[in-house]
Amino acid sequence: MDRAIAALAICGEKLRRRNVVLSRSVATEACRRAANGEEFAERVRRETGIALEIIPPKEEARLAVLGCHKLLEPGGGPALIFDIGGGSTELVLVDHGEDAPRIIAWWSAPWGVVSLTETEGREAIEGPDRLAAYGRMRERARRSFRRFVDMLPKDAKDIRLLGTSGTVTTLASVHLALPSYDRRAVDGLHVPVGDMRRISTMISELDLSGRSALPCIGADRADMVVAGCAILETILDIWPAKQLGIADRGIREGILRALMARDGYVL
């Protein structure tokens, strides 16, 4: 909490220096689940001046779709947009709409890269039986998606898939063999699903030092990326599209679009 407050204090100071008069600041699963989430939001307001809004899962899903749907592959079939976060994963089934895709169904699963890693335990993920640990993480994700799977159309044609999160952007960077992360190369990329599966399998087999040695993973992401791969592969199982769209945009851009639309702007 202290580290978050310190970071948000810097954000609050930047807002004041730039004389920002309209903003929206949101918190998601970590604050939703924490017993003291509301107390934390009040402390943020008191110490930083930022009015932190703890949004429900449905609003989180809406903002994610609003922020990245422009990167969907062209096509007439239904699309699944997902956001693998730290504490949860949002899944949104969309169809055509006039200005933005129409949300048909959505689901918030309680597994993100942090919660799934902590539940399985780093010792198991790094141990000699890490492939078994990876299988258990995939099974947890699969069970948490079960009710959403019942909402999905059966035998749908021309299906599309788009992901927004650190997991998909990181794996796309590995796919491109980038020496360092480059948003311009990743945002809007479409990767064959088979390639993403191979990368996920490769990462799940590596130990911490092996993952850290990959340029676009490094020490910062090496401990959490395995859980992200487990969630991603489970999503690929339930929605077998041929390509995975990659978006380095999401809730933040969704907030921006919503604020601009309120004032009559189009982005």
ROTORZA-89210 format. One record per residue: residue number from 1; residue in three letters; x, y, z of N, C-alpha, C in turn. Coordinates in Angstrom, 3 decimals. Layout:
NUM,ALA,X,Y,Z,X,Y,Z,X,Y,Z $
...
//
This chain:
1,MET,0.828,-1.205,0.000,0.000,0.000,0.000,0.861,1.254,0.000 $
2,ASP,1.941,1.240,0.805,2.824,2.407,0.855,3.479,2.663,-0.498 $
3,ARG,3.890,1.578,-1.182,4.509,1.733,-2.493,3.507,2.294,-3.501 $
4,ALA,2.265,1.823,-3.438,1.230,2.325,-4.346,0.955,3.806,-4.080 $
5,ILE,0.875,4.177,-2.808,0.642,5.583,-2.454,1.777,6.455,-2.970 $
6,ALA,3.017,5.984,-2.820,4.170,6.758,-3.293,4.099,6.979,-4.803 $
7,ALA,3.707,5.944,-5.542,3.593,6.081,-6.998,2.451,7.009,-7.370 $
8,LEU,1.311,6.863,-6.693,0.155,7.697,-7.001,0.385,9.157,-6.614 $
9,ALA,1.215,9.383,-5.622,1.541,10.763,-5.251,2.252,11.472,-6.401 $
10,ILE,3.116,10.745,-7.102,3.792,11.309,-8.278,2.762,11.628,-9.361 $
11,CYS,1.810,10.701,-9.572,0.745,10.951,-10.563,-0.071,12.181,-10.179 $
12,GLY,-0.436,12.271,-8.894,-1.226,13.412,-8.443,-0.505,14.728,-8.657 $
13,GLU,0.798,14.741,-8.410,1.577,15.959,-8.609,1.622,16.336,-10.084 $
14,LYS,1.760,15.366,-10.970,1.749,15.643,-12.412,0.407,16.223,-12.850 $
15,LEU,-0.688,15.695,-12.309,-2.007,16.220,-12.641,-2.131,17.689,-12.220 $
16,ARG,-1.620,18.003,-11.033,-1.707,19.380,-10.547,-0.828,20.314,-11.378 $
17,ARG,0.379,19.858,-11.706,1.289,20.714,-12.481,0.725,21.040,-13.853 $
18,ARG,-0.040,20.097,-14.422,-0.583,20.290,-15.764,-1.996,20.872,-15.737 $
19,ASN,-2.470,21.230,-14.559,-3.786,21.855,-14.409,-4.905,21.015,-15.026 $
20,VAL,-4.856,19.708,-14.800,-5.892,18.811,-15.323,-7.214,19.091,-14.613 $
21,VAL,-8.260,19.286,-15.399,-9.565,19.592,-14.814,-10.550,18.442,-14.951 $
22,LEU,-10.235,17.464,-15.813,-11.118,16.319,-15.997,-10.276,15.055,-16.033 $
23,SER,-10.556,14.134,-15.145,-9.831,12.866,-15.124,-10.728,11.801,-14.505 $
24,ARG,-10.363,10.557,-14.749,-11.040,9.444,-14.099,-9.976,8.437,-13.682 $
25,SER,-9.962,8.073,-12.429,-8.969,7.151,-11.893,-9.694,5.931,-11.333 $
26,VAL,-9.312,4.742,-11.797,-10.050,3.538,-11.409,-9.128,2.505,-10.778 $
27,ALA,-9.713,1.687,-9.918,-9.041,0.527,-9.327,-9.873,-0.703,-9.658 $
28,THR,-9.212,-1.848,-9.762,-9.920,-3.049,-10.212,-9.859,-4.168,-9.164 $
29,GLU,-9.491,-5.362,-9.582,-9.703,-6.555,-8.764,-9.013,-6.520,-7.406 $
30,ALA,-7.786,-6.013,-7.336,-7.085,-6.009,-6.052,-7.883,-5.245,-4.993 $
31,CYS,-8.415,-4.094,-5.368,-9.210,-3.305,-4.418,-10.606,-3.885,-4.226 $
32,ARG,-11.134,-4.538,-5.254,-12.452,-5.176,-5.090,-12.382,-6.292,-4.061 $
33,ARG,-11.298,-7.068,-4.079,-11.203,-8.250,-3.224,-10.698,-7.925,-1.828 $
34,ALA,-9.900,-6.857,-1.702,-9.301,-6.547,-0.407,-10.354,-6.092,0.598 $
35,ALA,-10.254,-6.584,1.809,-11.199,-6.184,2.855,-11.089,-4.694,3.153 $
36,ASN,-9.905,-4.131,2.944,-9.700,-2.712,3.216,-9.560,-1.907,1.926 $
37,GLY,-10.170,-2.375,0.848,-10.075,-1.669,-0.424,-10.613,-0.257,-0.360 $
38,GLU,-11.772,-0.077,0.273,-12.366,1.251,0.389,-11.499,2.156,1.259 $
39,GLU,-10.917,1.605,2.309,-10.031,2.386,3.171,-8.803,2.855,2.387 $
40,PHE,-8.283,1.969,1.531,-7.132,2.340,0.710,-7.495,3.475,-0.242 $
41,ALA,-8.668,3.370,-0.887,-9.093,4.422,-1.810,-9.224,5.762,-1.095 $
42,GLU,-9.729,5.736,0.138,-9.855,6.977,0.916,-8.473,7.530,1.267 $
43,ARG,-7.540,6.649,1.580,-6.178,7.113,1.874,-5.540,7.740,0.634 $
44,VAL,-5.787,7.145,-0.530,-5.280,7.708,-1.788,-5.825,9.120,-1.984 $
45,ARG,-7.132,9.290,-1.766,-7.735,10.620,-1.937,-7.135,11.619,-0.965 $
46,ARG,-6.959,11.180,0.274,-6.473,12.080,1.318,-5.010,12.482,1.097 $
47,GLU,-4.185,11.545,0.671,-2.743,11.803,0.593,-2.266,12.238,-0.783 $
48,THR,-3.048,11.974,-1.821,-2.586,12.306,-3.178,-3.538,13.224,-3.929 $
49,GLY,-4.784,13.343,-3.455,-5.774,14.148,-4.167,-6.457,13.410,-5.300 $
50,ILE,-6.100,12.157,-5.529,-6.709,11.368,-6.603,-7.952,10.657,-6.072 $
51,ALA,-9.076,10.855,-6.747,-10.329,10.198,-6.362,-10.385,8.847,-7.050 $
52,LEU,-9.991,7.811,-6.342,-9.886,6.473,-6.908,-11.244,5.775,-6.848 $
53,GLU,-11.748,5.378,-8.004,-13.051,4.714,-8.115,-12.850,3.210,-8.276 $
54,ILE,-13.378,2.443,-7.347,-13.280,0.974,-7.446,-14.422,0.496,-8.333 $
55,ILE,-14.095,0.119,-9.551,-15.130,-0.203,-10.527,-15.489,-1.689,-10.489 $
56,PRO,-16.740,-2.028,-10.803,-17.145,-3.433,-10.843,-16.579,-4.131,-12.077 $
57,PRO,-16.567,-5.473,-12.085,-16.003,-6.213,-13.210,-16.640,-5.867,-14.556 $
58,LYS,-17.956,-5.637,-14.574,-18.621,-5.334,-15.839,-18.103,-4.035,-16.444 $
59,GLU,-17.870,-3.027,-15.611,-17.332,-1.760,-16.106,-15.890,-1.936,-16.573 $
60,GLU,-15.125,-2.740,-15.856,-13.753,-3.023,-16.283,-13.746,-3.670,-17.669 $
61,ALA,-14.656,-4.629,-17.885,-14.740,-5.281,-19.184,-15.145,-4.291,-20.274 $
62,ARG,-16.103,-3.421,-19.965,-16.570,-2.442,-20.957,-15.442,-1.501,-21.369 $
63,LEU,-14.693,-1.022,-20.395,-13.610,-0.090,-20.698,-12.495,-0.769,-21.495 $
64,ALA,-12.217,-2.027,-21.178,-11.188,-2.755,-21.929,-11.585,-2.896,-23.392 $
65,VAL,-12.843,-3.247,-23.633,-13.335,-3.378,-25.018,-13.276,-2.033,-25.722 $
66,LEU,-13.732,-0.997,-25.048,-13.746,0.335,-25.645,-12.340,0.795,-26.011 $
67,GLY,-11.359,0.370,-25.218,-10.003,0.821,-25.451,-9.268,0.121,-26.569 $
68,CYS,-9.662,-1.124,-26.909,-8.836,-1.881,-27.860,-9.586,-2.482,-29.042 $
69,HIS,-10.895,-2.326,-29.120,-11.653,-3.049,-30.138,-11.264,-2.665,-31.559 $
70,LYS,-10.666,-1.496,-31.753,-10.269,-1.073,-33.099,-9.242,-2.023,-33.710 $
71,LEU,-8.583,-2.816,-32.884,-7.545,-3.724,-33.364,-8.073,-5.115,-33.699 $
72,LEU,-9.377,-5.324,-33.592,-9.957,-6.613,-33.985,-9.732,-6.864,-35.474 $
73,GLU,-9.486,-8.113,-35.812,-9.406,-8.483,-37.229,-10.723,-8.174,-37.923 $
74,PRO,-10.682,-7.784,-39.192,-11.934,-7.641,-39.938,-12.654,-8.985,-40.019 $
75,GLY,-13.955,-8.940,-40.006,-14.724,-10.177,-40.096,-16.118,-9.996,-39.560 $
76,GLY,-16.968,-10.944,-39.889,-18.361,-10.837,-39.481,-18.730,-11.711,-38.303 $
77,GLY,-17.804,-12.565,-37.881,-18.125,-13.473,-36.792,-17.937,-12.863,-35.425 $
78,PRO,-18.345,-13.575,-34.376,-18.189,-13.068,-33.011,-16.713,-13.002,-32.636 $
79,ALA,-16.394,-12.169,-31.662,-15.016,-12.000,-31.220,-14.955,-12.103,-29.704 $
80,LEU,-13.854,-12.650,-29.239,-13.589,-12.711,-27.809,-12.424,-11.765,-27.502 $
81,ILE,-12.662,-10.820,-26.605,-11.632,-9.898,-26.156,-11.333,-10.214,-24.697 $
82,PHE,-10.047,-10.327,-24.361,-9.715,-10.683,-22.986,-8.599,-9.802,-22.453 $
83,ASP,-8.578,-9.680,-21.129,-7.585,-8.869,-20.425,-7.089,-9.670,-19.235 $
84,ILE,-5.852,-10.165,-19.316,-5.252,-10.914,-18.216,-4.588,-9.907,-17.282 $
85,GLY,-5.183,-9.697,-16.137,-4.657,-8.726,-15.194,-3.821,-9.370,-14.112 $
86,GLY,-3.635,-8.642,-13.008,-2.875,-9.173,-11.888,-3.724,-10.050,-10.987 $
87,GLY,-4.965,-9.602,-10.724,-5.830,-10.342,-9.815,-7.014,-11.015,-10.472 $
88,SER,-7.268,-10.712,-11.729,-8.421,-11.301,-12.419,-8.179,-11.304,-13.911 $
89,THR,-9.028,-12.047,-14.607,-9.012,-12.056,-16.072,-10.426,-11.760,-16.549 $
90,GLU,-10.558,-10.741,-17.395,-11.851,-10.378,-17.966,-11.982,-10.981,-19.359 $
91,LEU,-13.123,-11.619,-19.602,-13.440,-12.212,-20.895,-14.721,-11.568,-21.403 $
92,VAL,-14.680,-11.071,-22.628,-15.846,-10.378,-23.178,-16.139,-10.900,-24.578 $
93,LEU,-17.331,-11.416,-24.773,-17.782,-11.865,-26.093,-18.535,-10.715,-26.744 $
94,VAL,-18.108,-10.330,-27.947,-18.714,-9.179,-28.612,-19.165,-9.545,-30.017 $
95,ASP,-20.103,-8.751,-30.507,-20.600,-8.859,-31.874,-20.616,-7.453,-32.464 $
96,HIS,-21.043,-7.339,-33.690,-21.020,-6.046,-34.363,-21.951,-5.046,-33.692 $
97,GLY,-21.475,-3.812,-33.608,-22.295,-2.693,-33.176,-22.041,-1.529,-34.112 $
98,GLU,-22.823,-0.475,-34.008,-22.677,0.659,-34.928,-21.374,1.422,-34.694 $
99,ASP,-21.116,1.826,-33.463,-19.912,2.600,-33.163,-18.843,1.760,-32.465 $
100,ALA,-19.282,0.790,-31.706,-18.378,-0.095,-30.973,-19.022,-1.477,-30.926 $
101,PRO,-18.225,-2.516,-30.724,-18.809,-3.863,-30.640,-19.879,-3.943,-29.546 $
102,ARG,-20.883,-4.738,-29.811,-21.947,-4.961,-28.827,-21.545,-6.119,-27.928 $
103,ILE,-21.564,-5.883,-26.613,-21.189,-6.931,-25.660,-22.337,-7.917,-25.515 $
104,ILE,-22.047,-9.177,-25.825,-23.047,-10.241,-25.728,-22.981,-10.904,-24.357 $
105,ALA,-21.770,-11.177,-23.905,-21.581,-11.828,-22.609,-20.209,-11.438,-22.085 $
106,TRP,-20.067,-11.451,-20.764,-18.772,-11.140,-20.173,-18.593,-11.957,-18.907 $
107,TRP,-17.342,-12.113,-18.520,-17.048,-12.906,-17.335,-15.767,-12.386,-16.699 $
108,SER,-15.737,-12.335,-15.387,-14.537,-11.966,-14.650,-14.116,-13.172,-13.821 $
109,ALA,-12.980,-13.756,-14.170,-12.451,-14.908,-13.437,-11.457,-14.428,-12.387 $
110,PRO,-11.417,-15.066,-11.221,-10.596,-14.547,-10.112,-9.119,-14.896,-10.216 $
111,TRP,-8.657,-15.222,-11.404,-7.249,-15.562,-11.582,-6.580,-14.589,-12.527 $
112,GLY,-5.534,-13.937,-12.028,-4.636,-13.139,-12.845,-3.222,-13.640,-12.608 $
113,VAL,-2.236,-12.959,-13.144,-0.877,-13.479,-13.040,-0.368,-13.485,-11.596 $
114,VAL,-0.803,-12.515,-10.781,-0.349,-12.472,-9.390,-1.094,-13.508,-8.554 $
115,SER,-2.419,-13.501,-8.621,-3.205,-14.413,-7.784,-2.936,-15.876,-8.123 $
116,LEU,-2.764,-16.197,-9.398,-2.507,-17.584,-9.788,-1.097,-18.010,-9.371 $
117,THR,-0.123,-17.121,-9.509,1.242,-17.435,-9.076,1.290,-17.671,-7.576 $
118,GLU,0.643,-16.797,-6.818,0.697,-16.920,-5.364,-0.058,-18.156,-4.871 $
119,THR,-1.134,-18.519,-5.554,-1.896,-19.698,-5.142,-1.102,-20.977,-5.398 $
120,GLU,-0.465,-21.072,-6.554,0.322,-22.264,-6.854,1.605,-22.293,-6.039 $
121,GLY,2.208,-21.133,-5.836,3.453,-21.057,-5.075,4.672,-21.052,-5.975 $
122,ARG,5.563,-20.122,-5.708,6.759,-20.003,-6.554,7.653,-21.231,-6.471 $
123,GLU,7.680,-21.895,-5.310,8.517,-23.093,-5.184,8.056,-24.179,-6.139 $
124,ALA,6.751,-24.352,-6.272,6.226,-25.364,-7.189,6.500,-24.976,-8.636 $
125,ILE,6.323,-23.692,-8.961,6.523,-23.231,-10.338,7.989,-23.368,-10.754 $
126,GLU,8.909,-23.179,-9.801,10.334,-23.238,-10.116,10.939,-24.621,-9.861 $
127,GLY,10.182,-25.527,-9.254,10.737,-26.824,-8.859,10.856,-27.808,-10.004 $
128,PRO,11.356,-28.996,-9.707,11.555,-30.014,-10.746,10.255,-30.490,-11.389 $
129,ASP,9.140,-30.339,-10.680,7.832,-30.741,-11.214,7.047,-29.528,-11.703 $
130,ARG,7.762,-28.546,-12.279,7.083,-27.301,-12.676,6.068,-27.516,-13.790 $
131,LEU,6.255,-28.547,-14.618,5.255,-28.804,-15.660,3.942,-29.272,-15.037 $
132,ALA,4.035,-30.034,-13.944,2.818,-30.433,-13.230,2.150,-29.207,-12.609 $
133,ALA,2.958,-28.286,-12.075,2.410,-27.043,-11.516,1.721,-26.231,-12.605 $
134,TYR,2.333,-26.199,-13.779,1.735,-25.479,-14.910,0.383,-26.098,-15.278 $
135,GLY,0.312,-27.412,-15.268,-0.955,-28.087,-15.545,-2.015,-27.754,-14.519 $
136,ARG,-1.623,-27.656,-13.251,-2.597,-27.305,-12.206,-3.103,-25.880,-12.391 $
137,MET,-2.225,-24.974,-12.793,-2.662,-23.596,-13.026,-3.635,-23.536,-14.198 $
138,ARG,-3.355,-24.281,-15.246,-4.280,-24.320,-16.379,-5.635,-24.873,-15.957 $
139,GLU,-5.624,-25.880,-15.095,-6.882,-26.472,-14.648,-7.679,-25.486,-13.792 $
140,ARG,-7.010,-24.713,-12.951,-7.720,-23.695,-12.165,-8.381,-22.673,-13.093 $
141,ALA,-7.620,-22.240,-14.097,-8.183,-21.280,-15.043,-9.365,-21.895,-15.788 $
142,ARG,-9.216,-23.137,-16.207,-10.294,-23.805,-16.950,-11.575,-23.871,-16.120 $
143,ARG,-11.451,-24.235,-14.832,-12.633,-24.323,-13.974,-13.283,-22.956,-13.796 $
144,SER,-12.452,-21.921,-13.691,-13.014,-20.581,-13.476,-13.713,-20.043,-14.718 $
145,PHE,-13.395,-20.586,-15.899,-14.039,-20.153,-17.148,-15.273,-20.978,-17.491 $
146,ARG,-15.571,-22.003,-16.697,-16.579,-22.990,-17.076,-17.935,-22.372,-17.383 $
147,ARG,-18.405,-21.477,-16.530,-19.731,-20.890,-16.765,-19.721,-19.975,-17.986 $
148,PHE,-18.601,-19.299,-18.222,-18.515,-18.453,-19.409,-18.544,-19.300,-20.675 $
149,VAL,-17.917,-20.454,-20.643,-17.909,-21.342,-21.813,-19.338,-21.702,-22.219 $
150,ASP,-20.221,-21.874,-21.234,-21.623,-22.196,-21.537,-22.320,-21.065,-22.283 $
151,MET,-21.804,-19.833,-22.168,-22.410,-18.689,-22.864,-21.914,-18.552,-24.304 $
152,LEU,-20.836,-19.247,-24.645,-20.240,-19.065,-25.963,-21.058,-19.765,-27.037 $
153,PRO,-21.138,-19.179,-28.227,-21.868,-19.821,-29.320,-21.137,-21.083,-29.773 $
154,LYS,-21.898,-22.075,-30.104,-21.320,-23.334,-30.576,-21.214,-23.298,-32.103 $
155,ASP,-20.111,-23.796,-32.621,-19.876,-23.898,-34.074,-19.944,-22.532,-34.771 $
156,ALA,-19.496,-21.485,-34.086,-19.486,-20.157,-34.712,-18.407,-20.104,-35.790 $
157,LYS,-18.691,-19.378,-36.852,-17.759,-19.246,-37.972,-17.050,-17.892,-37.906 $
158,ASP,-15.861,-17.841,-38.490,-15.121,-16.586,-38.630,-14.895,-15.912,-37.273 $
159,ILE,-14.529,-16.714,-36.280,-14.341,-16.151,-34.941,-13.003,-15.403,-34.870 $
160,ARG,-12.960,-14.407,-33.985,-11.773,-13.579,-33.834,-11.396,-13.497,-32.354 $
161,LEU,-10.118,-13.195,-32.106,-9.607,-13.197,-30.742,-8.630,-12.039,-30.579 $
162,LEU,-8.798,-11.283,-29.493,-7.932,-10.126,-29.232,-7.598,-10.085,-27.747 $
163,GLY,-6.314,-9.966,-27.434,-5.886,-9.917,-26.051,-5.179,-8.626,-25.714 $
164,THR,-5.439,-8.113,-24.510,-4.746,-6.925,-24.026,-4.219,-7.218,-22.629 $
165,SER,-2.927,-7.161,-22.470,-2.314,-7.378,-21.163,-0.818,-7.482,-21.344 $
166,GLY,-0.108,-7.438,-20.211,1.327,-7.635,-20.265,1.710,-9.006,-20.762 $
167,THR,0.852,-10.006,-20.490,1.170,-11.362,-20.953,1.238,-11.421,-22.464 $
168,VAL,0.193,-10.960,-23.156,0.174,-11.116,-24.613,1.203,-10.216,-25.287 $
169,THR,1.425,-9.018,-24.749,2.428,-8.152,-25.370,3.835,-8.712,-25.157 $
170,THR,4.070,-9.314,-23.997,5.375,-9.932,-23.746,5.613,-11.109,-24.674 $
171,LEU,4.619,-11.991,-24.806,4.792,-13.162,-25.675,4.913,-12.754,-27.136 $
172,ALA,4.218,-11.699,-27.536,4.360,-11.205,-28.906,5.782,-10.701,-29.144 $
173,SER,6.374,-10.078,-28.138,7.753,-9.608,-28.262,8.719,-10.781,-28.412 $
174,VAL,8.463,-11.852,-27.658,9.287,-13.061,-27.803,9.108,-13.656,-29.197 $
175,HIS,7.876,-13.665,-29.676,7.586,-14.156,-31.033,8.374,-13.388,-32.084 $
176,LEU,8.474,-12.078,-31.904,9.190,-11.239,-32.862,10.700,-11.218,-32.615 $
177,ALA,11.130,-11.856,-31.519,12.549,-11.872,-31.136,13.103,-10.447,-31.009 $
178,LEU,12.318,-9.571,-30.382,12.759,-8.186,-30.204,13.862,-8.116,-29.144 $
179,PRO,14.886,-7.307,-29.373,15.928,-7.152,-28.352,15.437,-6.372,-27.138 $
180,SER,14.443,-5.540,-27.326,13.794,-4.817,-26.236,12.374,-4.494,-26.675 $
181,TYR,11.518,-4.195,-25.706,10.108,-4.006,-26.035,9.903,-2.786,-26.920 $
182,ASP,9.062,-2.953,-27.951,8.757,-1.869,-28.885,7.248,-1.883,-29.124 $
183,ARG,6.551,-0.928,-28.497,5.092,-0.880,-28.625,4.647,-0.791,-30.077 $
184,ARG,5.385,-0.056,-30.895,4.988,0.135,-32.293,4.993,-1.174,-33.061 $
185,ALA,5.864,-2.100,-32.680,5.930,-3.389,-33.361,4.863,-4.357,-32.851 $
186,VAL,4.417,-4.160,-31.628,3.540,-5.136,-30.977,2.061,-4.761,-31.091 $
187,ASP,1.730,-3.506,-30.852,0.331,-3.075,-30.834,-0.288,-3.223,-32.221 $
188,GLY,-1.312,-4.071,-32.332,-1.961,-4.314,-33.614,-1.434,-5.531,-34.348 $
189,LEU,-0.445,-6.205,-33.772,0.106,-7.420,-34.388,-0.911,-8.558,-34.304 $
190,HIS,-0.904,-9.442,-35.304,-1.707,-10.668,-35.262,-0.773,-11.855,-35.400 $
191,VAL,-0.820,-12.747,-34.406,0.115,-13.867,-34.321,-0.657,-15.177,-34.479 $
192,PRO,-0.152,-16.118,-35.287,-0.799,-17.430,-35.360,-0.878,-18.065,-33.974 $
193,VAL,-2.030,-18.631,-33.664,-2.241,-19.212,-32.334,-1.228,-20.318,-32.058 $
194,GLY,-0.891,-21.112,-33.072,0.088,-22.171,-32.872,1.421,-21.641,-32.379 $
195,ASP,1.829,-20.485,-32.883,3.081,-19.876,-32.430,2.989,-19.445,-30.972 $
196,MET,1.852,-18.899,-30.578,1.687,-18.481,-29.186,1.682,-19.682,-28.246 $
197,ARG,1.098,-20.774,-28.682,1.125,-21.991,-27.854,2.554,-22.499,-27.686 $
198,ARG,3.331,-22.505,-28.774,4.708,-22.999,-28.685,5.542,-22.136,-27.740 $
199,ILE,5.341,-20.821,-27.803,6.075,-19.922,-26.917,5.658,-20.156,-25.461 $
200,SER,4.359,-20.325,-25.226,3.875,-20.577,-23.868,4.456,-21.868,-23.307 $
201,THR,4.471,-22.912,-24.117,5.041,-24.187,-23.676,6.524,-24.040,-23.364 $
202,MET,7.254,-23.348,-24.237,8.684,-23.138,-24.027,8.942,-22.402,-22.720 $
203,ILE,8.163,-21.350,-22.454,8.345,-20.561,-21.238,8.027,-21.394,-19.995 $
204,SER,6.981,-22.221,-20.082,6.595,-23.037,-18.922,7.665,-24.062,-18.567 $
205,GLU,8.503,-24.435,-19.517,9.551,-25.428,-19.285,10.836,-24.812,-18.736 $
206,LEU,11.000,-23.496,-18.878,12.217,-22.830,-18.418,12.173,-22.567,-16.919 $
207,ASP,13.360,-22.518,-16.300,13.420,-22.080,-14.915,13.516,-20.555,-14.871 $
208,LEU,13.582,-20.007,-13.663,13.554,-18.553,-13.509,14.704,-17.877,-14.257 $
209,SER,15.890,-18.438,-14.164,17.038,-17.823,-14.844,16.882,-17.897,-16.355 $
210,GLY,16.327,-18.995,-16.847,16.100,-19.122,-18.287,15.092,-18.113,-18.793 $
211,ARG,14.015,-17.899,-18.032,13.016,-16.909,-18.436,13.586,-15.501,-18.352 $
212,SER,14.365,-15.253,-17.299,14.949,-13.922,-17.122,15.899,-13.566,-18.261 $
213,ALA,16.491,-14.582,-18.879,17.453,-14.339,-19.952,16.787,-13.929,-21.259 $
214,LEU,15.490,-14.145,-21.375,14.785,-13.730,-22.594,14.636,-12.208,-22.563 $
215,PRO,15.074,-11.507,-23.612,15.178,-10.034,-23.563,13.905,-9.312,-23.164 $
216,CYS,12.770,-9.730,-23.677,11.538,-8.987,-23.405,10.784,-9.505,-22.186 $
217,ILE,11.382,-10.455,-21.474,10.809,-10.910,-20.207,11.643,-10.345,-19.069 $
218,GLY,12.903,-10.735,-19.004,13.792,-10.174,-17.999,13.376,-10.518,-16.584 $
219,ALA,14.103,-10.003,-15.628,13.839,-10.316,-14.228,12.508,-9.760,-13.750 $
220,ASP,12.049,-8.655,-14.345,10.819,-8.011,-13.881,9.579,-8.859,-14.117 $
221,ARG,9.553,-9.608,-15.217,8.353,-10.377,-15.568,8.538,-11.891,-15.414 $
222,ALA,9.755,-12.324,-15.114,10.053,-13.755,-15.139,9.241,-14.555,-14.126 $
223,ASP,8.914,-13.949,-12.978,8.220,-14.711,-11.948,6.732,-14.846,-12.200 $
224,MET,6.134,-13.957,-13.002,4.689,-13.965,-13.211,4.270,-14.489,-14.583 $
225,VAL,5.194,-14.561,-15.527,4.804,-14.850,-16.902,4.270,-16.272,-17.072 $
226,VAL,4.703,-17.211,-16.239,4.222,-18.593,-16.369,2.719,-18.661,-16.115 $
227,ALA,2.251,-17.979,-15.087,0.814,-17.952,-14.814,0.063,-17.320,-15.970 $
228,GLY,0.624,-16.263,-16.551,-0.011,-15.641,-17.708,-0.130,-16.600,-18.875 $
229,CYS,0.917,-17.398,-19.103,0.879,-18.395,-20.179,-0.208,-19.438,-19.916 $
230,ALA,-0.353,-19.866,-18.662,-1.370,-20.856,-18.322,-2.773,-20.324,-18.602 $
231,ILE,-3.022,-19.077,-18.236,-4.327,-18.467,-18.498,-4.550,-18.318,-19.994 $
232,LEU,-3.526,-17.845,-20.700,-3.649,-17.649,-22.142,-3.958,-18.954,-22.857 $
233,GLU,-3.226,-20.012,-22.541,-3.469,-21.287,-23.222,-4.876,-21.803,-22.958 $
234,THR,-5.387,-21.549,-21.769,-6.757,-21.977,-21.451,-7.763,-21.194,-22.290 $
235,ILE,-7.504,-19.911,-22.490,-8.378,-19.110,-23.351,-8.325,-19.621,-24.791 $
236,LEU,-7.139,-19.977,-25.263,-7.016,-20.525,-26.624,-7.775,-21.834,-26.755 $
237,ASP,-7.884,-22.602,-25.670,-8.644,-23.852,-25.696,-10.137,-23.594,-25.884 $
238,ILE,-10.662,-22.584,-25.182,-12.112,-22.381,-25.198,-12.573,-21.570,-26.406 $
239,TRP,-11.641,-20.870,-27.083,-12.007,-20.042,-28.237,-10.946,-20.249,-29.328 $
240,PRO,-11.089,-21.327,-30.109,-10.024,-21.758,-31.026,-9.932,-20.936,-32.315 $
241,ALA,-9.630,-19.653,-32.167,-9.394,-18.806,-33.340,-8.040,-19.165,-33.952 $
242,LYS,-7.828,-18.769,-35.187,-6.565,-19.071,-35.861,-5.482,-18.050,-35.546 $
243,GLN,-5.905,-16.807,-35.271,-4.958,-15.733,-34.994,-5.290,-15.086,-33.650 $
244,LEU,-4.254,-14.612,-32.981,-4.447,-13.845,-31.756,-4.011,-12.413,-32.016 $
245,GLY,-4.951,-11.480,-31.897,-4.619,-10.069,-32.006,-4.003,-9.567,-30.706 $
246,ILE,-3.023,-8.690,-30.829,-2.297,-8.174,-29.669,-2.585,-6.681,-29.530 $
247,ALA,-2.987,-6.278,-28.337,-3.279,-4.858,-28.083,-2.459,-4.359,-26.908 $
248,ASP,-1.649,-3.349,-27.150,-0.969,-2.658,-26.060,-1.800,-1.425,-25.708 $
249,ARG,-3.018,-1.670,-25.358,-3.981,-0.643,-24.965,-5.135,-1.359,-24.296 $
250,GLY,-5.927,-0.624,-23.527,-7.016,-1.282,-22.816,-7.830,-0.312,-21.997 $
251,ILE,-7.872,-0.526,-20.669,-8.745,0.266,-19.800,-8.400,1.750,-19.874 $
252,ARG,-7.108,2.071,-19.849,-6.710,3.487,-19.884,-7.255,4.174,-21.127 $
253,GLU,-7.067,3.522,-22.280,-7.562,4.099,-23.525,-9.085,4.091,-23.566 $
254,GLY,-9.703,3.093,-22.931,-11.160,3.066,-22.847,-11.707,4.249,-22.063 $
255,ILE,-11.043,4.584,-20.964,-11.428,5.762,-20.189,-11.296,7.019,-21.044 $
256,LEU,-10.178,7.132,-21.756,-9.946,8.303,-22.600,-11.029,8.430,-23.667 $
257,ARG,-11.347,7.332,-24.327,-12.393,7.371,-25.370,-13.742,7.786,-24.781 $
258,ALA,-14.050,7.241,-23.612,-15.338,7.567,-22.990,-15.409,9.042,-22.622 $
259,LEU,-14.329,9.589,-22.083,-14.321,11.009,-21.724,-14.427,11.892,-22.960 $
260,MET,-13.725,11.504,-24.036,-13.781,12.289,-25.266,-15.160,12.218,-25.902 $
261,ALA,-15.763,11.019,-25.904,-17.095,10.855,-26.497,-18.118,11.698,-25.757 $
262,ARG,-17.929,11.823,-24.451,-18.854,12.650,-23.652,-18.856,14.094,-24.118 $
263,ASP,-17.708,14.559,-24.607,-17.587,15.934,-25.069,-17.704,16.058,-26.597 $
264,GLY,-18.136,14.967,-27.255,-18.390,15.053,-28.682,-17.215,14.781,-29.582 $
265,TYR,-16.068,14.357,-29.009,-14.905,14.053,-29.827,-14.940,12.593,-30.272 $
266,VAL,-14.279,12.301,-31.403,-14.167,10.932,-31.898,-12.688,10.607,-32.011 $
267,LEU,-12.274,9.464,-31.435,-10.882,9.058,-31.468,-10.756,7.718,-32.205 $
//
